[in-house]
Amino acid sequence: MSSGLTPHPLIVGLAHRLAEKKKLELHEALLATQDRATADKAADEFAQAAQLPELAIFVGFLGGTIERDGKTWRLLYQDPKALTWLLVEDDEIVWYENVEDKSSPSTRRDVLWLKRESTVGQGVGSESAEARFLRGTFTSAGDLHASMVEAYPAPPGSGILCVPTPECYCSPRRTKL
């Protein structure tokens, strides 16, 4: 019997994207979160899943794409100057949300959920697409996330938008740009 509560769109979206037998494209999964019966069923299956992959979360400003070796990579700038960036394979994005963040210059930030084993490139500065791949440091999303959390610890109560982001606006130790 339903209590009338609605599952959170994040959980419904993750359920659709992580269900290997019926993995939907990101835009299809987003639409599925809006249908109550589909959302309830997905959330119930997610709640009963025996093994879910660990996820890493990255926050920043979503940029354009770069094609390389038959794959589409997405840039996620980690600061409002677009100086620090991540390269993420588009197909490895499990979930995406554009969220309000009043501490951001644009009052919005993008949040990406990736499987921990996804490959992520990291770099600094403006470079050509080729240079981003040659000079960028590539590692697993889980390892990069862990190193960023260690390097940029957030103060208690700062919330999801502060970890891990080199230009953390909600920390009293950081200065706004």
C-alpha positions in Angstrom: 0.0 0.0 0.0 1.3 3.4 -1.0 1.6 6.2 1.6 1.2 8.8 -1.1 4.9 9.8 -0.9 6.7 10.3 -4.2 10.2 8.8 -4.7 12.9 11.4 -5.3 13.7 11.9 -9.0 17.4 11.2 -8.3 16.6 7.7 -7.0 14.3 7.0 -9.9 16.8 8.2 -12.4 19.6 6.2 -10.9 17.3 3.2 -10.8 16.7 3.5 -14.5 20.3 4.2 -15.5 21.7 1.4 -13.3 19.2 -1.3 -14.2 21.4 -3.3 -16.7 18.5 -5.1 -18.3 16.7 -2.0 -19.3 19.2 0.9 -19.1 17.6 4.0 -20.5 19.4 6.9 -22.1 19.9 9.8 -19.8 17.1 11.9 -21.3 14.7 8.9 -21.3 15.4 8.2 -17.7 14.8 11.9 -16.9 11.4 11.7 -18.6 10.6 8.4 -16.7 11.0 10.2 -13.4 7.9 12.3 -14.2 5.6 9.3 -14.6 4.3 8.3 -11.1 3.7 4.6 -11.8 7.1 4.2 -13.6 8.8 6.2 -10.8 7.3 4.1 -8.0 8.2 0.8 -9.8 11.8 1.9 -10.5 12.3 3.1 -6.9 10.9 -0.2 -5.5 13.3 -2.2 -7.7 16.2 0.1 -6.6 15.3 -0.4 -3.0 15.5 -4.2 -3.4 18.7 -4.3 -5.6 21.3 -6.6 -4.1 24.3 -4.9 -5.5 24.5 -1.3 -6.6 27.7 0.2 -8.0 29.5 2.8 -5.9 29.2 6.3 -7.4 31.4 9.4 -7.4 29.9 12.9 -7.6 31.5 15.9 -9.3 30.2 19.4 -9.2 30.9 22.2 -11.6 29.8 23.9 -14.8 29.0 21.6 -17.7 30.8 22.5 -20.9 30.9 21.2 -24.5 31.9 17.9 -25.9 35.1 16.6 -27.5 35.2 13.6 -29.9 38.2 11.3 -29.5 38.7 7.7 -30.7 35.0 7.2 -31.3 33.9 8.4 -27.9 32.2 11.6 -26.8 33.8 13.3 -23.8 32.2 16.1 -21.8 34.0 18.9 -20.1 33.0 19.8 -16.6 34.6 23.1 -15.5 35.2 23.1 -11.7 35.4 26.8 -11.2 33.6 29.8 -12.7 36.8 31.0 -14.5 36.7 27.8 -16.5 40.3 27.2 -15.4 40.2 23.8 -13.8 38.3 21.0 -15.7 37.4 17.4 -15.8 36.9 15.3 -19.0 34.2 12.7 -18.5 33.0 10.1 -21.1 29.4 11.0 -21.9 28.2 7.4 -21.8 29.6 7.1 -18.2 27.4 9.8 -16.8 24.9 7.8 -14.6 22.9 10.9 -13.6 23.0 14.7 -14.1 21.2 17.6 -12.5 21.5 21.3 -12.8 20.9 22.6 -9.3 20.4 26.0 -7.7 23.4 27.3 -5.8 23.2 30.8 -4.6 26.9 30.9 -3.8 27.7 30.4 -7.5 28.1 33.4 -9.7 25.4 32.1 -12.1 23.2 30.8 -9.1 23.4 27.3 -10.8 25.8 24.4 -10.7 25.8 21.0 -12.5 26.2 17.8 -10.6 27.4 14.6 -12.3 27.1 11.1 -10.9 29.6 8.5 -12.3 30.4 4.9 -11.5 33.6 4.9 -9.4 35.4 2.9 -12.1 34.7 5.4 -14.8 37.7 7.1 -16.4 38.0 10.8 -15.7 40.7 13.2 -17.0 41.7 16.3 -15.0 43.6 19.4 -16.0 44.2 23.1 -15.6 44.1 25.9 -18.2 42.8 26.5 -21.6 44.1 24.0 -24.1 43.3 22.4 -27.4 41.2 19.2 -27.4 44.3 17.2 -28.3 46.4 18.8 -25.5 43.6 18.0 -22.9 44.1 14.3 -23.6 47.9 14.5 -23.8 48.5 16.6 -20.7 45.4 15.7 -18.6 45.8 13.2 -15.8 43.4 10.3 -16.2 42.3 8.1 -13.3 39.2 6.4 -12.0 36.3 8.7 -10.9 36.5 7.0 -7.5 40.2 7.7 -7.0 39.9 11.3 -8.2 36.8 11.9 -6.0 38.6 10.6 -2.9 41.7 12.7 -3.6 39.6 15.8 -4.0 37.6 15.2 -0.8 40.9 14.9 1.0 42.4 18.0 -0.6 39.3 20.2 -0.3 37.5 19.2 2.9 34.1 20.9 3.4 33.1 22.4 6.7 30.2 20.6 8.5 26.8 21.4 7.1 28.1 22.8 3.8 26.2 20.3 1.7 26.7 18.5 -1.6 27.7 21.5 -3.6 30.9 22.0 -1.7 32.6 18.6 -2.1 34.6 18.1 -4.2 35.1 21.5 -5.8 38.4 23.3 -5.8 36.6 26.7 -5.8 34.4 25.9 -2.9 32.1 28.9 -2.2 30.5 27.7 1.0 33.7 27.2 2.9 34.8 30.1 5.1 38.5 29.3 4.1 37.9 30.1 0.5 37.4 33.4 -1.2 34.9 34.0 -3.9 36.3 34.9 -7.3 
